[in-house]
């Protein structure tokens, strides 16, 4: 009888406890193998973050940073595709720390770019990149009715593209508004 009770306890308690301990140990060990990743919570969404030196090392959906305009507007940006309503850094963007051009795309929804409808030439926006620092841009012009393909011809350090709705065919979708900005270099007036 004692042998039967011990066998039951071994199968019902001891073996599952050992398996659970091994699984937890593996998970803890795996989390230590990726020391450059951490999570952040912005806008009630948890993003996985990883350090990066170039946008080319990111995969679609990776957290890039956020864009702010004064104290009235802040939105998260992910690479290549929207995650939980985030804005999107277009895959053709190049790194601002290499004098590149950032292209941020979003809809006119209130949780995206809808609150920027009053943005005008002379206003400032800040792009805060997770792996790097913040970049301030002064809006130089506001354009409307362009296709995304036409934005490639615009000479600007930052393009914020507000669409009518989501892009099913990005190259031919009309943009409601395109805010063009140039980086404010250190020592220049904002």
C-alpha positions as CSV (number, residue, x, y, z in Angstrom):
1,X,0.0,0.0,0.0
2,X,2.9,2.4,0.9
3,X,4.4,1.6,-2.5
4,X,1.2,2.5,-4.2
5,X,0.9,5.8,-2.4
6,X,4.5,6.7,-3.1
7,X,4.0,5.9,-6.8
8,X,1.0,8.1,-6.9
9,X,2.8,11.0,-5.1
10,X,5.8,10.6,-7.5
11,X,3.6,10.8,-10.6
12,X,1.2,13.5,-9.3
13,X,3.6,15.8,-7.5
14,X,7.3,15.2,-7.9
15,X,7.5,14.7,-11.6
16,X,5.3,17.7,-12.5
17,X,7.3,19.8,-10.0
18,X,10.6,18.8,-11.6
19,X,9.3,19.5,-15.1
20,X,8.0,22.9,-14.1
21,X,11.4,23.8,-12.5
22,X,13.2,22.7,-15.7
23,X,10.9,24.8,-17.9
24,X,11.3,27.9,-15.7
25,X,15.0,27.4,-15.7
26,X,15.1,27.3,-19.5
27,X,13.0,30.4,-19.8
28,X,15.2,32.3,-17.4
29,X,18.3,31.1,-19.2
30,X,16.8,32.2,-22.6
31,X,16.0,35.6,-21.3
32,X,19.6,36.1,-20.2
33,X,20.8,35.2,-23.7
34,X,19.1,38.4,-25.1
35,X,20.4,41.1,-22.8
36,X,19.8,43.9,-25.3
37,X,16.0,43.4,-25.4
38,X,13.6,45.0,-22.9
39,X,10.0,45.9,-22.9
40,X,8.4,49.3,-22.6
41,X,4.8,50.3,-22.1
42,X,3.7,53.3,-24.1
43,X,0.0,54.0,-24.9
44,X,-1.0,50.9,-22.8
45,X,0.8,48.6,-25.3
46,X,3.9,46.6,-24.4
47,X,6.5,46.6,-27.1
48,X,9.6,44.4,-27.4
49,X,12.6,46.7,-27.8
50,X,16.0,45.8,-29.1
51,X,19.0,48.0,-29.7
52,X,19.8,48.7,-33.3
53,X,22.3,50.7,-35.3
54,X,20.4,50.8,-38.5
55,X,16.8,50.5,-39.6
56,X,17.9,47.7,-41.9
57,X,18.5,45.4,-38.9
58,X,14.8,45.8,-37.8
59,X,12.0,43.4,-38.8
60,X,8.4,44.5,-39.4
61,X,6.7,45.4,-36.2
62,X,9.8,46.2,-34.2
63,X,9.6,49.2,-31.9
64,X,11.4,52.2,-33.3
65,X,10.5,55.0,-30.8
66,X,7.9,57.8,-30.6
67,X,7.1,61.1,-32.2
68,X,5.9,64.1,-30.1
69,X,4.6,67.5,-30.8
70,X,4.6,69.7,-27.7
71,X,2.7,68.2,-24.8
72,X,-0.5,67.6,-27.0
73,X,0.7,64.7,-29.1
74,X,2.8,61.6,-28.6
75,X,2.6,58.4,-30.6
76,X,4.5,55.2,-30.8
77,X,6.3,54.1,-34.0
78,X,7.0,50.6,-35.2
79,X,8.9,49.5,-38.2
80,X,7.2,48.6,-41.5
81,X,3.8,47.7,-40.0
82,X,1.5,49.0,-37.4
83,X,1.3,47.2,-34.0
84,X,-1.8,48.0,-32.0
85,X,-2.5,51.2,-33.7
86,X,1.1,52.5,-33.7
87,X,2.4,54.8,-36.4
88,X,4.7,53.2,-39.0
89,X,8.2,54.1,-39.9
90,X,8.3,53.3,-43.7
91,X,10.9,50.8,-44.7
92,X,12.4,53.3,-47.1
93,X,13.4,55.5,-44.2
94,X,17.1,56.1,-43.5
95,X,18.7,56.8,-40.1
96,X,18.6,60.5,-38.9
97,X,21.9,60.0,-37.2
98,X,23.4,59.3,-40.7
99,X,21.7,62.4,-42.1
100,X,18.9,60.3,-43.5
101,X,15.2,60.9,-44.0
102,X,12.5,59.4,-41.7
103,X,9.1,58.7,-43.2
104,X,6.3,58.2,-40.6
105,X,3.0,57.0,-41.9
106,X,-0.4,56.9,-40.1
107,X,-4.1,57.4,-40.6
108,X,-6.2,60.4,-39.6
109,X,-7.6,58.5,-36.7
110,X,-7.5,60.3,-33.3
111,X,-5.1,57.7,-31.9
112,X,-2.7,58.2,-34.8
113,X,-2.2,61.5,-36.6
114,X,-5.7,63.0,-36.3
115,X,-4.7,65.3,-33.5
116,X,-2.0,66.8,-35.7
117,X,-4.5,68.3,-38.2
118,X,-3.5,71.8,-37.0
119,X,0.2,71.3,-37.5
120,X,1.6,74.1,-39.7
121,X,4.9,75.4,-41.1
122,X,7.1,76.6,-38.3
123,X,5.8,74.1,-35.7
124,X,8.3,71.6,-34.2
125,X,8.1,67.8,-33.8
126,X,10.5,65.5,-32.1
127,X,11.4,62.0,-33.2
128,X,12.8,60.0,-30.3
129,X,14.5,56.8,-31.5
130,X,14.9,54.0,-29.0
131,X,18.5,53.1,-29.9
132,X,19.7,56.6,-30.5
133,X,18.6,60.0,-29.3
134,X,15.9,62.6,-30.1
135,X,15.8,64.6,-33.3
136,X,13.8,67.8,-33.5
137,X,12.4,68.9,-36.9
138,X,10.7,72.2,-37.9
139,X,7.8,71.8,-40.3
140,X,8.7,73.6,-43.5
141,X,5.6,72.9,-45.6
142,X,2.3,71.0,-45.6
143,X,1.1,69.3,-48.8
144,X,-2.0,67.4,-49.6
145,X,-3.4,65.1,-52.3
146,X,-0.1,63.4,-53.1
147,X,0.4,59.7,-53.7
148,X,3.0,58.0,-51.5
149,X,5.2,57.6,-54.7
150,X,5.2,61.4,-55.2
151,X,6.6,61.9,-51.7
152,X,9.9,60.4,-52.9
153,X,10.6,63.6,-54.8
154,X,10.2,65.8,-51.7
155,X,13.5,67.1,-50.3
156,X,12.9,67.0,-46.5
157,X,14.5,65.3,-43.5
158,X,11.1,64.2,-42.1
159,X,7.9,63.3,-43.8
160,X,4.8,62.7,-41.7
161,X,2.2,61.1,-44.0
162,X,-1.4,61.1,-43.0
163,X,-3.6,58.9,-45.1
164,X,-7.4,58.9,-45.6
165,X,-7.4,55.3,-44.3
166,X,-5.1,52.3,-44.1
167,X,-2.9,51.6,-47.1
168,X,-4.0,48.6,-49.1
169,X,-1.7,49.7,-52.0
170,X,0.8,52.1,-50.6
171,X,2.3,53.3,-53.9
172,X,-1.0,54.6,-55.3
173,X,-2.9,55.6,-52.2
174,X,-3.7,59.3,-51.9
175,X,-2.4,61.0,-48.8
176,X,-4.6,63.4,-47.0
177,X,-1.7,65.5,-45.7
178,X,2.1,65.3,-45.8
179,X,4.0,67.4,-43.3
180,X,7.5,68.1,-44.4
181,X,10.2,69.0,-41.9
182,X,13.9,69.7,-41.7
183,X,16.1,68.7,-38.8
184,X,16.9,71.5,-36.4
185,X,20.7,71.1,-35.9
186,X,22.3,71.8,-32.5
187,X,22.8,75.6,-32.1
188,X,20.0,76.5,-34.6
189,X,16.8,78.1,-33.5
190,X,13.8,75.9,-33.2
